[in-house]
């Protein structure tokens, strides 16, 4: 069996992945947007802008840590971040920002430090992608959710963080209470 060189294989994947999506005004595939895998339905902004918005709005910050080559990141964007329930909940309760874990040559300001996107992602405990990090409106770390989360599970995590249940209740107790409220029609 003959193997394709990696650049050619990547180019083939890029073209096949682009069918009907992410085209610019000239009809050409917008490779940058395609590789960034972001759901166009979420108002993703830079990390620093997300913190600034949270400071003004008082909302918590949801930080999507991703890699442009991560298939699970793409799956999360295409499934969880296109769900109407997730989109409505995120829009109501969170400011949204993204960090590309692969970028090591930029400079972001966070808590009187200058770090690259990748170093900041690792500082938040991301050892892989996707990782979702939650911060307070003032940028303090709350927790992280490593890996892909199916839509319904992700929505439960969002509610656990947004309602501040994490301050006085274990996640297991929260899930049990949510399940009880849902099954009794509340």
TORPA-565470 format. One record per residue: residue in three letters; y, x, z of N, C-alpha, C, O in turn. Coordinates in steps of 0.001 Angstrom, whole numbers, plus 500000, padded with zeros to 6 digits. Example, Ala and Ser with C-alpha at 12.3 -4.5 7.8 and 13.67 -1.06 7.14 Angstrom:
% TORPA-565470
ALA494310513190507800495500512300507800496700513200507800496681514236508465SER497750512850507080498940513670507140500030512900507870501138513409508039
% end
This chain:
% TORPA-565470
UNK498821500842500000500000500000500000501246500890500000501344501833500786UNK502181500586499126503406501365499018504468500781499937504718499576499907UNK505084501606500739506136501163501652507495501362501014507727502356500326UNK508392500417501243509763500547500761510548501448501705510343501391502918UNK511436502271501179512300503055502065513120502121502944513504501034502511UNK513387502537504163514096501692505124515405501126504580515633499927504740UNK516292501920503937517528501324503424517271500219502408517976499211502397UNK516261500402501552515946499386500561515361498153501238515703497025500883UNK514483498366502208513907497259502956515004496453503654514988495222503637UNK515958497162504268517062496493504946517900495701503949518296494572504237UNK518178496281502773518968495588501758518254494324501299518890493289501099UNK516933494403501131516161493214500733516247492137501807516428490958501502UNK516116492547503064516223491580504161517607490950504188517741489741504373UNK518641491773504002520015491288504049520244490225502989520834489182503272UNK519784490481501775519971489524500690519154488267500946519662487162500761UNK517897488407501368517066487228501597517544486415502784517349485200502816UNK518167487059503762518661486351504939519948485606504667520335484721505430UNK520609485958503586521948485437503345521988484170502525523066483629502277UNK520847483689502100520829482538501204521589481366501806521174480786502809UNK522700481031501182523480479872501592524289480051502850524830479064503349UNK524412481254503402525168481411504627526176482531504513526041483438503691UNK527171482451505341528115483538505546528672484113504246528641485325504033UNK529176483244503386529788483738502167531292483704502305531857482830502961UNK531922484662501681533373484742501708533975483849500643533249483138499948UNK535316483875500502535984483013499537535576483303498092535689482432497230UNK535104484514497825534672484859496477533196484544496246532651484856495188UNK532548483924497236531144483573497120530195484704497444528979484520497395UNK530722485874497777529891487013498126529464486920499590530166486344500421UNK528317487489499882527814487482501250528713488348502120529020489486501766UNK529131487810503248529918488561504211528938489281505128528503488724506136UNK528594490513504782527573491262505502527907491482506962527015491428507809UNK529176491730507282529561491967508673529252490748509514528642490861510578UNK529668489580509046529426488358509797527934488066509873527446487600510903UNK527205488335508796525771488099508798525084488988509822524214488528510562UNK525467490253509870524842491168510818525240490875512253524491491203513174UNK526383490275512466526808489982513823526084488770514393526171488517515595UNK525362488006513551524475486923513993525151485832514822524446485060515472UNK526434485731514832527093484801515734527090483388515184527375483153514010UNK526762482460516055526885481056515683528350480779515406529203481073516243UNK528656480215514239530055479910513938530587478766514796531785478484514778UNK529708478108515543530115476966516349530669477368517712531319476565518381UNK530412478608518123530896479102519407532159479915519138532206480697518189UNK533166479733519959534418480470519780534346481866520357535097482198521274UNK533443482698519826533281484059520334534559484847520138535170484811519070UNK534951485550521165536114486438521093535707487795521647534597487966522152UNK536610488748521547536319490072522098536174489971523616536628489009524235UNK535544490967524190535344490988525634536676490901526379536826490087527290UNK537631491726525999538925491750526695539668490426526541540309489963527484UNK539588489808525352540237488511525157539551487430525986540218486551526533UNK538227487489526082537494486525526904537911486603528363538069485574529020UNK538093487824528879538557487989530264539972487451530440540274486806531444UNK540830487713529476542212487219529553542239485691529536542979485071530301UNK541445485098528677541379483629528614540857483048529928541372482039530411UNK539842483681530503539273483200531765540295483293532887540369482408533739UNK541068484342532889542100484507533904543109483366533832543599482902534861UNK543417482916532625544363481806532437543720480443532694544330479572533315UNK542489480262532215541849478942532287541134478682533605540935477527533982UNK540744479744534312539969479572535537538488479336535281537733479054536211UNK538066479448534015536650479275533685535899480588533890536481481671533836UNK534600480466534126533747481645534176533600482204532759533921481533531779UNK533111483441532669532941484082531369531451484224531066530682484704531899UNK531059483808529885529716484002529375529828485125528343530530484986527341UNK529135486232528591529178487383527692527824487509527009526800487710527663UNK527832487390525700526632487549524896526526489014524495527344489511523721UNK525518489706525022525285491101524659524198491094523592523092490599523812UNK524537491657522428523670491556521275523606492879520516524332493827520815UNK522733492911519545522665493988518565522569493320517200521834492344517051UNK523283493812516212523230493205514878521823493181514267521560492377513373UNK520929494036514727519587494087514163518559493335515006517364493419514726UNK518988492617516010518088491950516959517683490560516463518519489662516357UNK516410490395516166515898489103515717515985488022516785516265486865516470UNK515747488386518056515833487398519140517282486959519354517536485817519738UNK518232487864519105519656487496519193519968486442518137520633485443518411UNK519481486680516941519694485744515837519077484386516178519683483341515941UNK517873484415516733517195483168517116518007482414518179518143481192518110UNK518539483141519150519358482519520205520608481882519587520981480766519948UNK521251482592518659522444482058518005522110480815517181522873479848517179UNK520990480837516491520621479748515599520064478535516332520118477421515812UNK519532478737517524518922477621518242519772477177519432520323476076519419UNK519882478007520444520608477589521657522083477331521370522644476337521831UNK522708478221520611524150478104520387524523477168519243525669477163518793UNK523564476376518770523892475313517821523567473939518414523842472914517791UNK522992473919519598522678472667520285523972472013520756524807472661521387UNK524133470749520452525334470018520863525507470036522373526621470199522869UNK524405469869523111524481469878524573524973471232525086525837471289525960UNK524426472314524546524839473653524962526291473898524568527087474370525380UNK526635473580523327528004473814522849529030473071523706530045473648524098UNK528770471801523995529692471014524820529813471601526216530913471698526760UNK528684471994526796528696472534528158529424473874528220530230474116529119UNK529131474732527260529791476035527215531289475852527018532086476496527700UNK531676474990526101533097474771525820533847474254527048535001474618527271UNK533204473423527828533831472835529011533930473811530178534913473794530919UNK532926474656530347532817475447531574532982476960531438533107477651532449UNK532984477485530229532986478939530059533972479401528995534287478671528055UNK534444480610529162535063481362528080533947482228527520533092482692528274UNK533940482449526229532836483151525598533304484465524980534333484521524308UNK532539485501525218532853486819524671531544487491524260530460487088524682UNK531672488516523434530483489234522964530670490733523106531780491253523003UNK529556491416523345529513492872523350528356493321522466527222492874522639UNK528649494198521528527622494799520685527102496032521414527822497019521566UNK525866495974521858525283497051522663525176498365521891525064499431522496UNK525211498294520569525075499484519732526385500247519539526368501377519052UNK527518499651519910528817500297519675529145501214520855529298500766521991UNK529246502488520555529531503481521592530842504217521353531214505083522144UNK531547503886520277532758504630519940534042503810520067535087504220519562UNK533978502668520730535198501907520980535621502139522429534968502887523156UNK536706501503522846537185501694524212537689500365524756538676499813524270UNK536997499862525770537365498602526407537851498872527827537388499795528498UNK538787498050528264539263498148529640538554497091530473538513495916530109UNK537995497532531601537344496618532532537445497210533928536946498306534184UNK538090496485534824538193496887536234538685498336536378538056499143537063UNK539781498650535746540392499983535800539507501090535233539681502260535575UNK538561500728534368537714501710533704537882501557532199538225500481531709UNK537643502613531491537593502595530031536153502901529641535629503972529950UNK535524501957528964534125502101528580533931501615527151534706500795526658UNK532899502120526487532531501574525182531795500248525403531356499950526513UNK531669499467524344530928498205524436529508498447524926529011497735525798UNK528856499465524353527481499771524745527356500210526191526441499784526895UNK528275501064526641528221501519528033528520500376529001527912500294530069UNK529446499502528639529734498343529488528521497420529555528173496919530624UNK527881497197528411526678496361528384525602496937529308524985496204530081UNK525380498258529225524413498897530109524857498809531570524027498656532466UNK526152498905531804526683498770533159526427497394533754526276497253534968UNK526378496379532894526058495024533341524550494824533496524100493731533841UNK523781495860533244522338495781533428521556495411532193520351495173532277UNK522208495356531045521496495025529811520677496230529372521227497288529064UNK519375496063529348518505497126528864517914496759527509517186497546526905UNK518229495578527046517786495097525748518646493925525335519550493510526060UNK518351493396524154519120492268523650518172491162523218517048491444522802UNK518600489921523308519888489496523861519876489542525387518826489422526018UNK521035489712525952521259489564527386522527488748527545523534489020526891UNK522479487758528406523658486942528690524148487310530077523393487243531047UNK525406487698530172526013488085531443527031487024531822527755486509530969UNK527080486707533098528044485733533611529006486433534561528591487191535438UNK530297486167534375531353486751535202532215485640535772532299484552535203UNK532855485921536901533818484980537476535064484965536598535202485806535710UNK535971484022536834537212484008536066538048485282536220538878485586535364UNK537831486019537298538562487276537488537761488484536987538181489628537164UNK536611488224536364535832489293535767534796489931536663534176490923536277UNK534590489382537861533564489940538738532175489494538256531993488380537766UNK531228490382538409529862490144537959529191489074538820529262489119540048UNK528532488102538155527737487094538859526256487434538712525574487711539698UNK525770487411537480524365487713537206524171487880535712525111487754534927UNK522924488169535334522589488276533917521272487548533659520432487387534544UNK521134487123532427519903486499531949519387487375530820519926487345529714UNK518338488161531091517825489024530037516933488257529068516158487394529482UNK517039488567527797516130488023526797516539486683526237517559486100526605UNK515711486226525342515898484935524676515577483809525648514632483914526430UNK516354482739525604516072481556526424516055480328525506517019480091524778UNK514976479549525534514964478305524763516123477401525197516610477500526323UNK516540476550524320517740475735524514517764475000525848518750475098526578UNK516712474270526183516720473485527425516771474383528660517461474067529629UNK516050475490528630516076476429529749517459477062529880517965477245530987UNK518055477390528756519387477994528759520410477032529351521291477451530103UNK520303475758529021521225474762529553521108474659531078522118474486531760UNK519912474760531613519720474733533075520407475939533712521062475805534745UNK520261477117533101520918478320533625522437478143533585523126478483534548UNK522956477618532492524404477387532384524898476482533513525936476749534117UNK524158475418533793524544474491534858524475475159536229525332474928537082UNK523462475978536436523309476690537707524513477584537974524998477657539103UNK524988478253536950526141479140537094527439478346537180528255478592538068UNK527639477397536271528909476664536200529196475851537455530352475715537856UNK528153475310538075528348474465539262528440475258540556528594474674541628UNK528347476573540471528354477462541637527147477264542541527162477672543702UNK526099476636542009524884476446542807524298477784543237523649477872544279UNK524524478827542439523994480157542749524539480707544066523958481631544637UNK525645480150544551526242480636545800525437480259547041525467480966548049UNK524708479124546960524011478670548166522621478089547908522041477451548786UNK522091478310546711520801477721546379520040478669545449520625479255544538UNK518747478813545684517949479629544772517824478897543442517967477676543369UNK517557479659542406517389479041541089516199478084541106516255477015540498UNK515133478459541793513949477605541874514280476265542533513839475218542058UNK515058476289543632515454475045544297516361474206543392516261472979543361UNK517244474883542660518141474178541738517334473479540651517588472316540337UNK516367474180540079515530473596539021514764472406539562514659471380538890UNK514225472529540772513488471422541384514400470225541601514009469089541337UNK515609470472542080516563469375542310517005468747540993517144467527540899UNK517225469570539984517600469050538660516496468215538060516750467159537482UNK515252468692538198514100467951537685513952466619538384513640465608537755UNK514181466620539713514109465381540481515197464403540084514957463200539981UNK516418464936539858517527464065539461517288463500538080517620462344537818UNK516702464316537169516468463854535820515350462820535787515436461827535065UNK514294463058536575513156462129536538513485460807537232512865459788536929UNK514438460806538146514785459546538809515935458840538104516411457807538574UNK516390459397536967517429458734536199518821459015536671519756458384536177UNK519027459939537617520364460213538140521122461133537228522270461474537510
% end
